[in-house]
Amino acid sequence: MEKKIKWESSLDAALARARAEQKPVFLDFFNPH
Amino acid sequence: MGAVTYPKAEVVEFVEQNLVPLQVLSDAPLAKDFNLQWTPTLIVLDTDGKEHHRAIGFLPPEELIPMLMVGIGKCYFDNQQFDKAISTLEKLLAQYPKSDAAPEAVYLLGVARYKSTHDPKPLKQAYEQLASQYAASEWTKRASPYRLL
């Protein structure tokens, strides 16, 4: 099965995970159109 | 990015192992907080949400990963974790020596080594490496004063 990046969608959730996992956050601002 | 770069297995693996990925629409309120002007805009934040590195525009897989490695290295560097910064930047240069991010990595590596030892030799070595391998890079110009050390 093809793997995909499991994106967080809220900064608060991403930062909570970042602190728990001791990893930086990769923030991608995108425009779907 | 979504069609070409993000589906690549090496990108998925790198991001999942080294970062917490956060994807936000360009018209979301958070975009204003980061002064977003264009997409894609790719930013590396530390665990406190502080920005350390930013890139604008499309990056293919072989450029995205080293760009992110510079961002990770800068998180460590800016937080004075020089050993971790050095390790990250050395890995970048070993794996992606021809990437657009490589000259900045050479520069930062020289500075991180200097900051961790207070020995100026790494600064001169960084300039010499930049001059020999990345002569046209802006980072070679920025390091040029170190040739006099």
Backbone of each chain as ProteinMPNN parsed JSONL, in Angstrom:
{"seq_chain_A": "MEKKIKWESSLDAALARARAEQKPVFLDFFNPH", "coords_chain_A": {"N_chain_A": [[0.837, -1.195, 0.0], [0.503, 2.247, -0.804], [2.382, 4.695, 0.89], [1.531, 7.7, 2.642], [2.087, 11.147, 3.5], [1.189, 11.964, 6.751], [-0.604, 14.455, 7.47], [-0.944, 16.971, 9.939], [-3.626, 19.209, 10.839], [-3.992, 21.373, 12.422], [-2.289, 24.001, 14.122], [-1.923, 23.925, 16.893], [-2.283, 21.197, 17.508], [-0.167, 20.137, 16.031], [2.049, 21.302, 17.295], [1.815, 20.232, 19.849], [2.274, 17.554, 19.311], [4.859, 17.853, 18.292], [6.302, 18.651, 20.54], [5.988, 16.402, 22.133], [7.233, 14.443, 20.582], [9.65, 15.534, 20.174], [10.432, 16.889, 17.775], [10.935, 19.134, 15.007], [8.431, 21.238, 13.375], [7.004, 20.893, 10.185], [5.626, 23.139, 8.22], [3.285, 23.569, 5.763], [1.922, 25.794, 3.662], [-0.718, 25.817, 1.483], [-2.414, 26.077, -1.688], [-5.245, 24.783, -3.01], [-6.231, 25.235, -5.552]], "CA_chain_A": [[0.0, 0.0, 0.0], [1.297, 3.469, -0.905], [2.394, 5.521, 2.101], [1.315, 9.133, 2.44], [2.392, 11.988, 4.655], [0.0, 12.138, 7.614], [-0.564, 15.872, 7.822], [-1.81, 17.592, 10.941], [-4.332, 20.338, 10.236], [-4.031, 22.527, 13.336], [-0.973, 24.314, 14.692], [-1.868, 23.463, 18.284], [-2.068, 19.74, 17.5], [1.187, 19.884, 15.523], [3.033, 21.677, 18.322], [1.722, 19.243, 20.935], [3.008, 16.369, 18.826], [6.276, 18.212, 18.149], [6.913, 18.625, 21.879], [6.0, 15.008, 22.606], [8.172, 13.636, 19.787], [10.9, 16.308, 20.068], [10.734, 17.095, 16.356], [10.411, 20.386, 14.474], [7.208, 21.18, 12.568], [7.087, 21.284, 8.774], [4.365, 23.805, 7.897], [3.087, 23.774, 4.318], [0.746, 26.554, 3.25], [-0.994, 25.429, 0.106], [-3.638, 26.531, -2.353], [-5.651, 23.61, -3.788], [-6.743, 25.584, -6.891]], "C_chain_A": [[0.882, 1.259, 0.0], [1.211, 4.28, 0.393], [2.172, 6.973, 1.732], [1.747, 9.879, 3.688], [1.104, 12.177, 5.449], [0.025, 13.554, 8.189], [-1.45, 16.161, 9.027], [-2.499, 18.778, 10.27], [-4.466, 21.524, 11.183], [-2.657, 22.728, 13.957], [-0.863, 23.793, 16.123], [-1.589, 21.963, 18.351], [-0.646, 19.41, 17.041], [2.24, 20.204, 16.583], [3.003, 20.712, 19.502], [2.48, 17.98, 20.543], [4.504, 16.641, 18.76], [6.982, 18.149, 19.502], [7.018, 17.187, 22.384], [7.069, 14.194, 21.892], [9.532, 14.306, 19.648], [11.361, 16.429, 18.609], [10.265, 18.492, 15.965], [9.134, 20.14, 13.665], [7.52, 21.633, 11.141], [5.711, 21.82, 8.383], [4.307, 24.094, 6.4], [1.797, 24.552, 4.108], [0.494, 26.235, 1.789], [-2.307, 26.014, -0.374], [-4.087, 25.387, -3.252], [-6.079, 23.939, -5.21], [-5.613, 25.882, -7.862]], "O_chain_A": [[1.881, 1.324, 0.716], [0.126, 4.519, 0.922], [2.568, 7.425, 0.658], [1.773, 9.325, 4.787], [0.059, 12.509, 4.889], [0.598, 13.805, 9.249], [-2.569, 15.657, 9.123], [-2.019, 19.292, 9.26], [-4.994, 22.567, 10.798], [-1.953, 21.77, 14.275], [0.183, 23.275, 16.515], [-0.767, 21.511, 19.148], [0.001, 18.519, 17.591], [3.209, 19.462, 16.746], [4.042, 20.408, 20.087], [3.227, 17.413, 21.34], [5.318, 15.79, 19.117], [8.108, 17.662, 19.605], [8.02, 16.805, 22.989], [7.734, 13.358, 22.504], [10.459, 13.731, 19.078], [12.501, 16.119, 18.264], [9.293, 18.991, 16.532], [8.802, 19.006, 13.32], [8.213, 22.628, 10.927], [4.755, 21.059, 8.234], [5.172, 24.776, 5.85], [0.707, 24.033, 4.346], [1.388, 26.368, 0.954], [-3.178, 26.39, 0.41], [-3.364, 25.044, -4.188], [-6.276, 23.025, -6.011], [-5.865, 26.191, -9.027]]}, "seq_chain_B": "MGAVTYPKAEVVEFVEQNLVPLQVLSDAPLAKDFNLQWTPTLIVLDTDGKEHHRAIGFLPPEELIPMLMVGIGKCYFDNQQFDKAISTLEKLLAQYPKSDAAPEAVYLLGVARYKSTHDPKPLKQAYEQLASQYAASEWTKRASPYRLL", "coords_chain_B": {"N_chain_B": [[3.412, 20.49, -5.435], [1.934, 18.594, -4.025], [1.263, 16.8, -6.033], [3.634, 15.9, -7.184], [5.957, 15.92, -5.448], [5.321, 15.297, -2.684], [4.143, 12.665, -2.741], [6.318, 10.946, -3.121], [8.215, 8.191, -2.028], [10.614, 8.476, -0.567], [10.391, 11.033, 0.402], [8.076, 10.915, 1.995], [9.002, 9.124, 3.931], [11.205, 10.553, 5.02], [9.976, 12.887, 6.055], [8.105, 11.812, 7.892], [9.821, 10.59, 9.707], [11.406, 12.662, 10.724], [10.074, 15.062, 11.225], [7.126, 16.935, 12.246], [4.434, 16.993, 10.266], [2.461, 19.642, 8.999], [-0.289, 20.837, 7.374], [-1.792, 23.568, 5.854], [-4.454, 25.543, 4.622], [-4.083, 28.235, 2.291], [-5.734, 30.404, 2.746], [-6.419, 30.327, 5.366], [-6.807, 31.497, 8.789], [-4.322, 31.306, 10.095], [-2.455, 31.849, 8.14], [-2.16, 34.594, 7.976], [-0.828, 35.15, 10.328], [1.685, 34.237, 9.707], [2.419, 35.901, 7.736], [1.805, 35.218, 5.063], [2.324, 35.25, 1.567], [2.361, 33.939, -0.801], [1.968, 30.788, -2.524], [3.453, 27.51, -3.111], [4.331, 27.928, 0.331], [6.798, 27.032, 2.492], [7.646, 26.16, 5.712], [9.819, 25.805, 8.488], [9.364, 25.097, 11.827], [10.213, 25.438, 15.312], [9.711, 23.503, 18.375], [8.339, 25.265, 19.898], [6.913, 26.712, 18.155], [8.255, 28.666, 16.816], [9.53, 30.297, 13.954], [12.141, 29.094, 11.828], [13.145, 28.632, 9.314], [12.441, 29.199, 5.851], [10.93, 28.55, 2.717], [9.944, 29.45, -0.542], [7.875, 28.516, -3.217], [7.825, 25.847, -5.692], [9.403, 22.743, -4.928], [11.327, 20.027, -6.001], [11.572, 16.505, -5.023], [14.325, 15.932, -4.487], [15.257, 18.365, -3.732], [13.554, 19.283, -1.769], [13.974, 17.671, 0.548], [16.729, 18.247, 1.389], [16.332, 21.025, 1.84], [14.578, 20.945, 4.012], [16.271, 19.707, 5.812], [18.186, 21.696, 6.235], [16.501, 23.469, 7.541], [15.886, 22.016, 9.872], [18.453, 21.815, 10.928], [18.906, 24.545, 11.408], [17.033, 25.054, 13.387], [18.195, 23.652, 15.525], [20.684, 25.0, 15.589], [19.941, 27.697, 16.12], [18.967, 27.375, 18.636], [21.21, 26.886, 19.996], [22.124, 24.274, 20.053], [24.579, 22.932, 19.098], [25.964, 20.562, 18.461], [23.969, 18.837, 17.501], [23.085, 20.351, 15.363], [25.375, 20.32, 13.754], [25.6, 17.583, 13.178], [23.234, 17.158, 11.684], [23.649, 18.857, 9.473], [25.995, 17.827, 8.402], [25.057, 15.369, 7.554], [23.275, 16.174, 5.574], [25.087, 17.236, 3.674], [26.499, 14.972, 3.014], [24.56, 13.383, 1.834], [23.182, 14.973, -0.013], [24.951, 16.596, -1.74], [24.896, 18.101, -4.063], [22.69, 19.654, -3.991], [20.551, 22.603, -3.928], [20.508, 23.573, -1.389], [22.914, 22.937, -0.277], [25.238, 24.764, -0.257], [24.5, 26.698, 1.713], [24.366, 24.998, 3.868], [27.065, 24.267, 4.15], [28.137, 26.714, 4.941], [26.713, 27.224, 7.374], [27.528, 25.006, 8.806], [30.25, 25.488, 9.16], [30.074, 27.741, 10.821], [28.668, 26.69, 13.002], [30.479, 24.785, 13.9], [32.564, 26.481, 14.652], [31.253, 27.945, 16.685], [30.879, 25.96, 18.545], [33.424, 25.254, 19.306], [35.059, 27.478, 19.421], [37.201, 27.76, 17.843], [38.64, 29.269, 15.097], [39.288, 27.996, 12.737], [37.364, 26.264, 11.383], [35.735, 28.142, 10.112], [37.316, 29.269, 8.102], [37.816, 26.945, 6.696], [35.259, 26.398, 5.825], [34.831, 28.528, 4.05], [36.805, 27.884, 2.148], [35.895, 25.423, 1.193], [33.448, 26.237, 0.115], [34.352, 28.016, -1.879], [35.716, 26.274, -3.559], [33.858, 24.289, -4.29], [31.35, 25.465, -4.609], [31.425, 27.907, -6.09], [29.906, 29.932, -7.31], [27.937, 30.523, -5.548], [25.857, 32.51, -3.38], [26.513, 32.13, -0.76], [29.201, 31.693, -0.74], [30.176, 34.217, -1.197], [29.273, 35.416, 1.16], [30.839, 34.12, 2.995], [33.326, 35.013, 2.395], [34.981, 36.86, 3.922], [36.179, 35.147, 5.715], [38.319, 33.976, 4.53], [40.55, 35.316, 5.206], [41.279, 34.567, 7.682]], "CA_chain_B": [[4.063, 19.706, -4.395], [1.069, 17.466, -3.706], [1.206, 15.839, -7.133], [4.952, 15.415, -7.604], [6.98, 15.758, -4.41], [4.873, 14.657, -1.448], [3.899, 11.211, -2.832], [7.55, 10.16, -3.245], [8.44, 7.376, -0.822], [11.713, 8.996, 0.253], [9.897, 12.249, 1.064], [7.182, 10.455, 3.07], [9.836, 8.534, 4.979], [11.988, 11.592, 5.687], [9.088, 13.763, 6.833], [7.536, 11.078, 9.024], [10.863, 10.267, 10.687], [12.155, 13.794, 11.249], [9.286, 16.278, 11.402], [5.671, 16.815, 12.381], [3.917, 17.739, 9.11], [1.238, 20.435, 9.209], [-0.695, 21.428, 6.09], [-2.814, 24.58, 6.129], [-4.885, 26.282, 3.433], [-3.483, 29.57, 2.21], [-6.653, 31.446, 3.223], [-6.736, 30.094, 6.781], [-6.336, 32.605, 9.639], [-2.903, 31.14, 10.431], [-1.629, 32.415, 7.055], [-1.866, 35.993, 8.313], [0.177, 35.138, 11.4], [2.989, 33.963, 9.103], [2.601, 36.864, 6.633], [1.83, 34.447, 3.81], [2.086, 36.049, 0.371], [2.382, 33.119, -2.014], [2.062, 29.35, -2.249], [3.627, 26.985, -1.766], [5.298, 28.461, 1.295], [7.209, 25.904, 3.342], [8.285, 26.764, 6.878], [10.207, 24.885, 9.565], [9.165, 25.707, 13.145], [10.656, 24.602, 16.425], [8.609, 22.948, 19.17], [7.578, 26.385, 20.467], [6.213, 27.381, 17.058], [9.063, 29.763, 16.282], [10.016, 30.02, 12.598], [13.607, 29.093, 11.658], [13.553, 28.528, 7.917], [11.285, 29.344, 4.969], [11.169, 28.475, 1.277], [8.756, 29.763, -1.34], [7.912, 27.946, -4.557], [7.889, 24.388, -5.833], [10.684, 22.042, -4.777], [11.267, 18.587, -6.274], [11.983, 15.714, -3.841], [15.766, 16.017, -4.201], [15.536, 19.675, -3.13], [12.75, 19.467, -0.546], [14.586, 17.032, 1.723], [17.82, 19.061, 1.934], [15.806, 22.282, 2.391], [14.068, 20.642, 5.347], [17.424, 19.418, 6.675], [18.714, 23.004, 6.651], [15.567, 23.993, 8.535], [16.091, 21.284, 11.13], [19.762, 22.249, 11.419], [18.79, 25.906, 11.928], [16.336, 24.957, 14.688], [19.223, 23.296, 16.515], [21.687, 26.067, 15.631], [19.391, 28.886, 16.787], [18.786, 27.035, 20.05], [22.571, 26.613, 20.496], [22.394, 22.829, 20.128], [25.484, 22.902, 17.949], [26.303, 19.184, 18.07], [22.877, 18.321, 16.675], [23.107, 21.106, 14.104], [26.505, 19.808, 12.968], [25.246, 16.245, 12.702], [22.206, 17.293, 10.64], [24.219, 19.488, 8.282], [26.938, 16.861, 7.811], [24.251, 14.36, 6.846], [22.794, 16.835, 4.346], [26.168, 17.352, 2.691], [26.866, 13.622, 2.563], [23.485, 12.79, 1.036], [22.692, 15.875, -1.073], [25.994, 17.611, -1.944], [24.631, 18.933, -5.248], [21.411, 20.354, -3.837], [20.621, 24.064, -3.767], [20.683, 23.877, 0.039], [24.239, 22.524, 0.191], [26.144, 25.858, 0.127], [24.095, 27.26, 3.01], [24.746, 24.004, 4.876], [28.518, 24.395, 4.376], [28.336, 27.945, 5.72], [26.217, 27.03, 8.739], [28.365, 23.99, 9.446], [31.462, 26.181, 9.602], [29.753, 28.609, 11.96], [28.307, 25.837, 14.145], [31.727, 24.202, 14.433], [33.252, 27.569, 15.345], [30.53, 28.281, 17.913], [30.999, 24.881, 19.537], [34.817, 25.053, 19.712], [35.727, 28.789, 19.449], [38.368, 27.671, 16.963], [38.211, 29.889, 13.828], [39.651, 27.211, 11.547], [36.22, 25.801, 10.592], [35.198, 29.219, 9.282], [38.162, 29.331, 6.912], [37.571, 25.706, 5.936], [33.955, 26.544, 5.162], [35.043, 29.381, 2.879], [37.589, 27.153, 1.128], [35.006, 24.429, 0.576], [32.482, 26.962, -0.722], [35.044, 28.556, -3.058], [36.115, 25.207, -4.484], [32.732, 23.468, -4.751], [30.126, 26.249, -4.877], [32.018, 29.229, -6.309], [28.92, 30.939, -7.73], [26.888, 30.666, -4.545], [25.858, 33.699, -2.517], [27.12, 31.767, 0.517], [30.646, 31.86, -0.905], [30.424, 35.658, -0.96], [29.052, 35.729, 2.575], [31.941, 33.542, 3.782], [34.623, 35.47, 1.868], [35.89, 37.436, 4.926], [36.859, 34.093, 6.503], [39.551, 33.573, 3.834], [41.655, 36.059, 5.82], [41.566, 34.031, 9.041]], "C_chain_B": [[3.257, 18.433, -4.126], [1.06, 16.398, -4.776], [2.555, 15.176, -7.4], [5.847, 15.037, -6.42], [6.482, 14.952, -3.209], [4.584, 13.159, -1.579], [5.164, 10.36, -2.878], [7.885, 9.459, -1.921], [9.538, 7.962, 0.06], [11.301, 10.265, 1.004], [8.994, 11.864, 2.234], [8.008, 9.947, 4.241], [10.599, 9.611, 5.754], [11.097, 12.445, 6.592], [8.566, 13.032, 8.062], [8.582, 10.801, 10.102], [11.421, 11.499, 11.408], [11.332, 15.019, 11.624], [7.845, 15.934, 11.752], [5.071, 17.645, 11.239], [2.572, 18.391, 9.405], [0.899, 21.112, 7.888], [-1.908, 22.322, 6.323], [-3.158, 25.304, 4.832], [-4.362, 27.717, 3.476], [-4.419, 30.682, 2.66], [-7.089, 31.223, 4.67], [-6.204, 31.259, 7.624], [-4.844, 32.524, 9.965], [-1.979, 31.775, 9.381], [-1.241, 33.865, 7.351], [-0.778, 36.067, 9.384], [1.582, 34.948, 10.839], [3.246, 34.853, 7.887], [2.713, 36.156, 5.283], [1.485, 35.338, 2.618], [1.938, 35.188, -0.869], [2.399, 31.649, -1.613], [2.808, 28.652, -3.38], [4.629, 27.79, -0.954], [5.546, 27.369, 2.321], [8.055, 26.448, 4.483], [8.647, 25.666, 7.88], [10.139, 25.66, 10.885], [9.771, 24.812, 14.216], [9.455, 24.189, 17.275], [7.81, 24.029, 19.898], [6.812, 27.149, 19.385], [6.979, 28.544, 16.462], [9.637, 29.375, 14.916], [11.545, 30.09, 12.526], [14.044, 29.055, 10.201], [12.309, 28.571, 7.044], [11.736, 29.222, 3.516], [9.85, 28.748, 0.563], [8.935, 29.151, -2.722], [8.087, 26.44, -4.539], [9.314, 23.864, -5.616], [10.484, 20.579, -5.142], [11.79, 17.813, -5.068], [13.447, 15.906, -3.474], [16.183, 17.394, -3.681], [14.737, 19.884, -1.846], [13.469, 18.889, 0.67], [15.776, 17.844, 2.238], [17.365, 20.419, 2.467], [15.296, 22.053, 3.803], [15.208, 20.337, 6.319], [18.098, 20.711, 7.126], [17.815, 23.592, 7.732], [15.737, 23.326, 9.886], [17.417, 21.727, 11.766], [19.697, 23.645, 12.026], [18.008, 25.95, 13.237], [17.352, 24.65, 15.779], [20.219, 24.435, 16.701], [21.16, 27.262, 16.437], [19.144, 28.637, 18.265], [20.104, 26.584, 20.698], [22.821, 25.137, 20.777], [23.333, 22.505, 18.95], [25.85, 21.488, 17.512], [25.23, 18.59, 17.16], [22.804, 19.053, 15.34], [24.2, 20.559, 13.188], [26.16, 18.446, 12.374], [24.232, 16.311, 11.551], [22.815, 17.838, 9.344], [25.245, 18.578, 7.603], [26.183, 15.803, 7.005], [23.727, 14.936, 5.526], [23.88, 16.83, 3.281], [26.629, 15.994, 2.177], [25.822, 13.073, 1.584], [23.065, 13.644, -0.162], [23.721, 16.967, -1.385], [25.739, 18.533, -3.136], [23.319, 19.71, -5.138], [21.625, 21.855, -3.695], [20.865, 24.461, -2.318], [22.11, 23.634, 0.519], [25.157, 23.699, 0.556], [25.782, 26.498, 1.466], [24.487, 26.304, 4.132], [26.241, 24.079, 5.18], [28.802, 25.607, 5.264], [27.936, 27.731, 7.18], [27.054, 26.021, 9.514], [29.649, 24.626, 9.971], [31.196, 27.026, 10.836], [29.425, 27.77, 13.2], [29.556, 25.209, 14.762], [32.525, 25.264, 15.194], [32.586, 27.861, 16.69], [30.709, 27.201, 18.982], [32.429, 24.707, 20.04], [35.568, 26.362, 19.974], [37.05, 28.76, 18.685], [37.943, 28.235, 15.603], [38.513, 29.071, 12.571], [38.429, 26.734, 10.735], [35.6, 26.884, 9.714], [35.988, 29.323, 7.978], [37.946, 28.097, 6.039], [36.241, 25.786, 5.188], [34.109, 27.414, 3.917], [35.773, 28.616, 1.78], [36.738, 26.09, 0.432], [33.992, 25.115, -0.343], [33.153, 27.453, -2.006], [35.384, 27.46, -4.058], [34.927, 24.455, -5.065], [31.501, 24.266, -5.17], [30.515, 27.709, -5.156], [30.986, 30.305, -6.615], [27.858, 31.209, -6.665], [27.002, 31.976, -3.773], [26.55, 33.401, -1.191], [28.643, 31.839, 0.452], [31.021, 33.322, -0.679], [30.305, 35.979, 0.516], [30.208, 35.216, 3.447], [33.288, 34.155, 3.422], [35.518, 36.149, 2.916], [36.697, 36.373, 5.672], [38.136, 33.611, 5.812], [40.769, 34.218, 4.484], [42.038, 35.505, 7.202], [42.825, 33.186, 9.056]], "O_chain_B": [[3.816, 17.342, -4.013], [0.873, 15.219, -4.476], [2.606, 14.012, -7.799], [6.427, 13.951, -6.402], [7.157, 14.022, -2.767], [4.765, 12.433, -0.603], [5.081, 9.146, -2.688], [7.84, 10.063, -0.849], [9.423, 7.954, 1.285], [11.794, 10.539, 2.098], [9.121, 12.41, 3.33], [7.752, 10.292, 5.394], [10.64, 9.591, 6.984], [11.429, 12.691, 7.751], [8.584, 13.585, 9.162], [8.255, 10.782, 11.288], [11.857, 11.405, 12.555], [11.845, 15.927, 12.278], [7.401, 14.799, 11.581], [5.187, 18.87, 11.244], [1.672, 17.777, 9.979], [1.705, 21.869, 7.346], [-2.909, 21.904, 6.904], [-2.275, 25.637, 4.042], [-4.22, 28.32, 4.539], [-3.964, 31.793, 2.932], [-8.027, 31.864, 5.142], [-5.257, 31.933, 7.219], [-4.179, 33.551, 10.095], [-0.862, 32.187, 9.695], [-0.14, 34.305, 7.022], [0.085, 36.944, 9.344], [2.556, 35.433, 11.414], [4.164, 34.603, 7.106], [3.592, 36.455, 4.475], [0.502, 36.078, 2.64], [1.437, 35.66, -1.89], [2.796, 31.305, -0.499], [2.803, 29.147, -4.507], [5.636, 28.269, -1.474], [4.614, 26.852, 2.937], [9.062, 27.118, 4.253], [7.884, 24.723, 8.091], [10.755, 26.714, 11.045], [9.839, 23.593, 14.06], [8.313, 24.495, 16.931], [6.743, 23.758, 20.448], [6.136, 28.133, 19.685], [6.424, 29.325, 15.689], [10.16, 28.275, 14.741], [12.167, 31.001, 13.074], [15.181, 29.405, 9.882], [11.255, 28.059, 7.422], [12.792, 29.729, 3.138], [8.784, 28.329, 1.012], [10.004, 29.25, -3.324], [8.444, 25.842, -3.524], [10.29, 24.466, -6.063], [9.555, 19.946, -4.64], [12.393, 18.408, -4.175], [13.784, 16.029, -2.297], [17.319, 17.578, -3.242], [15.189, 20.582, -0.938], [13.562, 19.546, 1.707], [15.835, 18.113, 3.438], [17.936, 20.922, 3.435], [15.547, 22.864, 4.696], [15.127, 20.666, 7.503], [18.533, 20.815, 8.273], [18.3, 24.145, 8.719], [15.732, 23.991, 10.922], [17.494, 21.978, 12.968], [20.346, 23.915, 13.037], [18.284, 26.784, 14.1], [17.372, 25.299, 16.824], [20.559, 24.794, 17.828], [21.845, 27.772, 17.322], [19.113, 29.577, 19.06], [20.12, 25.992, 21.778], [23.631, 24.79, 21.637], [22.934, 21.894, 17.959], [26.029, 21.237, 16.32], [25.54, 17.923, 16.173], [22.498, 18.452, 14.311], [23.978, 20.359, 11.994], [26.406, 18.197, 11.193], [24.368, 15.594, 10.56], [22.528, 17.339, 8.256], [25.352, 18.561, 6.376], [26.611, 15.399, 5.924], [23.737, 14.263, 4.495], [23.634, 16.468, 2.13], [27.092, 15.876, 1.043], [26.165, 12.384, 0.623], [22.645, 13.119, -1.193], [23.395, 18.151, -1.304], [26.304, 19.624, -3.209], [22.894, 20.352, -6.098], [22.723, 22.318, -3.385], [21.368, 25.55, -2.043], [22.479, 24.078, 1.606], [25.809, 23.64, 1.599], [26.667, 26.807, 2.264], [24.89, 26.735, 5.213], [26.643, 23.968, 6.338], [29.594, 25.539, 6.204], [28.706, 28.014, 8.099], [27.262, 26.161, 10.719], [30.083, 24.338, 11.087], [31.986, 27.031, 11.78], [29.85, 28.097, 14.308], [29.678, 25.111, 15.983], [33.093, 24.984, 16.249], [33.263, 28.007, 17.708], [30.692, 27.494, 20.178], [32.643, 24.086, 21.081], [36.589, 26.366, 20.663], [37.905, 29.627, 18.864], [36.987, 27.737, 15.008], [38.055, 29.405, 11.478], [38.463, 26.796, 9.506], [35.003, 26.577, 8.681], [35.414, 29.448, 6.896], [37.9, 28.187, 4.812], [36.117, 25.301, 4.063], [33.583, 27.082, 2.855], [35.396, 28.696, 0.61], [36.853, 25.887, -0.776], [33.712, 24.634, -1.441], [32.59, 27.322, -3.093], [35.347, 27.687, -5.267], [34.977, 24.022, -6.216], [30.703, 23.804, -5.985], [29.991, 28.628, -4.526], [31.16, 31.461, -6.228], [26.974, 32.041, -6.87], [28.099, 32.484, -3.544], [27.111, 34.301, -0.565], [29.301, 32.026, 1.476], [32.038, 33.63, -0.058], [31.122, 36.715, 1.068], [30.517, 35.791, 4.491], [34.292, 33.856, 4.068], [36.738, 36.025, 2.811], [37.771, 36.662, 6.199], [38.948, 32.919, 6.425], [41.889, 33.73, 4.334], [43.018, 35.944, 7.803], [43.207, 32.666, 10.104]]}, "name": "protein", "num_of_chains": 2, "seq": "MEKKIKWESSLDAALARARAEQKPVFLDFFNPHMGAVTYPKAEVVEFVEQNLVPLQVLSDAPLAKDFNLQWTPTLIVLDTDGKEHHRAIGFLPPEELIPMLMVGIGKCYFDNQQFDKAISTLEKLLAQYPKSDAAPEAVYLLGVARYKSTHDPKPLKQAYEQLASQYAASEWTKRASPYRLL"}
